[in-house]
Amino acid sequence: MYQYKYPHPAVTTDCVVFGFDGKQLHILLIERGIEPFKGLWALPGGFMNMDETVEQCALRELKEETGVENIYMEQFHVFSDVRRDPRERVVTVAFLALVRKSDFRLIAGDDAARASWFEVDELPPLAFDHHDIIAMARRRLPEMMRAKPVGFRLLDEKFSMNELQRLYEAVNGITYDRRNFARKMSSTGLLRDEGVSPVASHNRFPNLYSFDEDAYKAETDGCLSPDNPFNV
């Protein structure tokens, strides 16, 4: 078997997993149980094995370190600063995922001492260059939501218009007028009316909606146009 005679870098993956609790956007982090940076928080991730792809590596590491599995992740950038890892020359492939926090029970394992959710604006000191990775993921997330209605992965299957508005405000850092937002979202034709919630919120029983995936597939080719109504 031919072996490349020149030094070459190791490859890792890092997973930026966003969750939403109805009010705030969160990121899933693990506390490192080993050196380097033992005791610091970091993104779930690790070294790629010789017999797996970067996608397989990302899914495996996420499951091993947090217990989160069977989710869709999208590659969004490669980080290759020569000083990003004190152990050796390491290039990392970063992935982004959107999940409902309530769907998963976190179980720390492998190199992770703990796994926990943190609000995106209240992150602890992080290992490696993970602040930079998260910063780029936060810039990428609004672009993803403008291209496809992926934000619904962060919501419960049935949600109120107020919850949907808070999600868009958390992602985009913008406050929307309540009536204009509701009118624009309703005009998409992609929200299915699920009736009145049986649970009161602020002494009111809000109307609930769900994302109509069949209507979305029927009306688009899987990608929204630049002037789509989800461009709020």
C-alpha positions as CSV (number, residue, x, y, z in Angstrom):
1,M,0.0,0.0,0.0
2,Y,1.4,3.4,-1.0
3,Q,2.1,5.8,1.9
4,Y,2.5,9.5,1.5
5,K,6.0,10.3,2.8
6,Y,5.3,13.9,3.8
7,P,3.7,15.1,7.1
8,H,0.0,15.5,6.8
9,P,-2.6,16.8,9.3
10,A,-5.2,15.0,11.4
11,V,-8.9,15.6,10.6
12,T,-11.6,16.2,13.2
13,T,-15.2,17.2,13.2
14,D,-17.0,19.7,15.4
15,C,-20.8,19.9,15.8
16,V,-22.7,23.1,16.4
17,V,-26.1,21.9,17.5
18,F,-28.7,24.7,18.1
19,G,-31.8,24.1,20.2
20,F,-34.7,26.4,21.1
21,D,-36.8,26.4,24.3
22,G,-39.6,28.7,23.0
23,K,-37.8,31.9,24.1
24,Q,-34.0,31.6,23.7
25,L,-31.6,30.0,21.3
26,H,-29.2,27.5,22.8
27,I,-26.0,25.6,21.8
28,L,-25.1,22.1,23.0
29,L,-21.7,21.9,24.6
30,I,-19.6,19.3,26.4
31,E,-17.2,19.7,29.3
32,R,-13.8,18.2,28.3
33,G,-12.8,15.3,30.5
34,I,-9.2,15.0,29.1
35,E,-6.3,17.3,28.2
36,P,-5.9,19.6,26.4
37,F,-8.3,22.1,27.9
38,K,-9.6,19.6,30.5
39,G,-12.5,21.2,32.4
40,L,-13.3,23.7,29.7
41,W,-16.4,23.6,27.6
42,A,-16.3,22.7,23.9
43,L,-18.3,21.7,21.0
44,P,-19.0,17.9,20.6
45,G,-16.5,16.4,18.2
46,G,-13.3,14.4,17.7
47,F,-10.9,12.7,15.4
48,M,-12.0,11.0,12.3
49,N,-11.3,7.3,12.0
50,M,-9.5,5.9,8.9
51,D,-12.6,3.9,7.9
52,E,-15.3,6.6,8.1
53,T,-16.4,9.8,6.3
54,V,-16.5,13.2,8.0
55,E,-20.3,12.9,8.1
56,Q,-20.1,9.5,9.9
57,C,-17.5,10.9,12.3
58,A,-19.6,13.9,13.2
59,L,-22.7,11.7,13.9
60,R,-20.6,9.2,15.9
61,E,-18.8,11.8,18.1
62,L,-22.1,13.6,18.8
63,K,-23.8,10.4,19.9
64,E,-20.8,9.2,22.0
65,E,-20.3,12.6,23.8
66,T,-23.9,13.7,24.3
67,G,-26.3,10.9,23.5
68,V,-27.9,12.9,20.7
69,E,-28.4,10.8,17.5
70,N,-30.5,10.4,14.4
71,I,-30.4,14.0,13.4
72,Y,-29.7,15.9,10.2
73,M,-26.5,17.9,10.1
74,E,-25.1,20.1,7.4
75,Q,-21.4,20.9,6.8
76,F,-20.8,24.6,6.8
77,H,-17.0,25.3,7.0
78,V,-13.5,24.0,7.4
79,F,-11.2,25.5,10.0
80,S,-7.5,25.1,9.4
81,D,-5.5,27.7,11.4
82,V,-2.1,26.1,11.9
83,R,-2.3,27.0,15.7
84,R,-5.8,25.9,16.4
85,D,-4.9,22.7,18.3
86,P,-1.9,22.5,20.7
87,R,-1.5,18.7,20.1
88,E,-0.7,18.6,16.4
89,R,-1.7,19.9,13.0
90,V,-5.4,19.5,13.0
91,V,-8.0,20.5,10.4
92,T,-11.6,20.4,11.6
93,V,-14.8,20.1,9.5
94,A,-17.7,21.9,11.2
95,F,-21.3,20.8,11.0
96,L,-24.5,22.6,12.0
97,A,-27.7,21.0,13.2
98,L,-31.1,22.2,14.5
99,V,-33.0,20.1,17.0
100,R,-35.9,20.3,19.5
101,K,-34.3,20.3,22.9
102,S,-37.2,18.3,24.3
103,D,-36.6,15.4,21.9
104,F,-33.3,14.4,23.6
105,R,-32.0,13.5,27.0
106,L,-28.3,14.4,27.2
107,I,-26.0,11.6,28.3
108,A,-22.3,12.6,28.5
109,G,-19.8,9.9,27.5
110,D,-16.4,9.2,25.9
111,D,-14.2,12.3,26.3
112,A,-17.0,14.4,27.7
113,A,-17.4,14.8,31.5
114,R,-20.7,16.6,31.1
115,A,-23.1,17.7,28.4
116,S,-25.4,20.7,28.7
117,W,-27.3,23.4,26.8
118,F,-26.1,27.1,27.0
119,E,-27.9,30.2,25.8
120,V,-26.0,31.5,22.7
121,D,-25.3,34.9,24.3
122,E,-24.1,33.4,27.6
123,L,-21.4,30.9,26.6
124,P,-18.6,30.0,29.0
125,P,-14.9,30.1,28.0
126,L,-14.4,27.6,25.3
127,A,-11.5,25.3,24.2
128,F,-9.6,25.5,20.9
129,D,-11.1,28.0,18.4
130,H,-14.7,27.0,19.2
131,H,-15.8,30.6,19.8
132,D,-14.9,31.3,16.2
133,I,-16.7,28.2,15.0
134,I,-19.9,29.2,16.8
135,A,-19.6,32.8,15.6
136,M,-19.6,31.5,12.0
137,A,-22.4,29.1,12.7
138,R,-24.5,31.9,14.0
139,R,-23.9,33.9,10.9
140,R,-24.7,30.9,8.7
141,L,-28.0,30.0,10.5
142,P,-30.0,33.0,9.3
143,E,-28.8,32.3,5.7
144,M,-30.1,28.7,6.1
145,M,-33.4,29.8,7.3
146,R,-33.8,32.2,4.4
147,A,-33.0,29.5,1.9
148,K,-35.2,26.7,3.5
149,P,-37.7,26.6,6.3
150,V,-35.3,24.6,8.5
151,G,-36.2,26.7,11.5
152,F,-39.2,24.5,12.1
153,R,-36.9,21.8,13.3
154,L,-36.3,23.9,16.4
155,L,-40.0,24.1,17.3
156,D,-42.5,21.6,18.7
157,E,-44.6,19.9,16.0
158,K,-47.4,22.3,17.0
159,F,-46.5,25.9,17.9
160,S,-48.0,29.3,18.4
161,M,-47.3,32.3,16.1
162,N,-45.7,34.0,19.1
163,E,-43.2,31.1,19.5
164,L,-42.4,31.2,15.8
165,Q,-41.8,35.0,16.0
166,R,-39.5,34.6,19.0
167,L,-37.5,32.0,17.1
168,Y,-36.9,34.3,14.2
169,E,-36.1,37.2,16.5
170,A,-33.6,35.0,18.4
171,V,-31.9,33.9,15.2
172,N,-31.8,37.2,13.4
173,G,-31.4,39.5,16.4
174,I,-34.3,41.6,15.2
175,T,-37.6,42.6,16.9
176,Y,-40.6,42.2,14.6
177,D,-44.0,43.8,14.7
178,R,-46.4,41.1,15.9
179,R,-49.2,41.8,13.4
180,N,-46.9,42.2,10.4
181,F,-45.0,39.0,11.3
182,A,-48.2,37.0,11.7
183,R,-49.6,38.3,8.4
184,K,-46.4,37.5,6.5
185,M,-46.1,34.0,7.9
186,S,-49.8,33.2,7.3
187,S,-49.4,34.4,3.6
188,T,-46.8,31.6,2.9
189,G,-49.5,29.0,2.7
190,L,-47.2,26.6,4.5
191,L,-48.7,26.8,8.0
192,R,-51.4,24.4,8.8
193,D,-54.0,25.7,11.3
194,E,-54.1,23.2,14.3
195,G,-56.8,25.0,16.2
196,V,-56.7,26.5,19.7
197,S,-54.2,25.4,22.3
198,P,-55.7,23.6,25.3
199,V,-53.1,25.3,27.4
200,A,-53.4,29.0,28.3
201,S,-50.5,31.4,27.8
202,H,-50.6,34.8,29.5
203,N,-54.3,34.1,30.2
204,R,-55.1,33.4,26.6
205,F,-55.5,30.2,24.5
206,P,-53.3,30.9,21.4
207,N,-53.9,29.4,18.0
208,L,-51.5,26.6,17.1
209,Y,-49.9,25.9,13.8
210,S,-47.7,23.2,12.2
211,F,-45.4,23.3,9.2
212,D,-47.1,21.8,6.1
213,E,-44.3,19.9,4.6
214,D,-46.5,18.4,1.8
215,A,-47.5,21.9,0.7
216,Y,-43.9,23.0,0.8
217,K,-42.7,20.2,-1.4
218,A,-45.6,20.7,-3.8
219,E,-45.0,24.5,-4.2
220,T,-41.1,24.5,-4.3
221,D,-38.2,22.5,-5.6
222,G,-36.8,22.2,-2.1
223,C,-35.4,25.7,-2.1
224,L,-37.2,29.0,-1.5
225,S,-36.8,31.9,-3.9
226,P,-35.0,35.1,-2.7
227,D,-38.3,36.9,-2.3
228,N,-40.0,34.1,-0.4
229,P,-42.2,35.1,2.6
230,F,-39.8,33.4,5.1
231,N,-37.3,36.2,4.3
232,V,-38.4,38.2,7.3
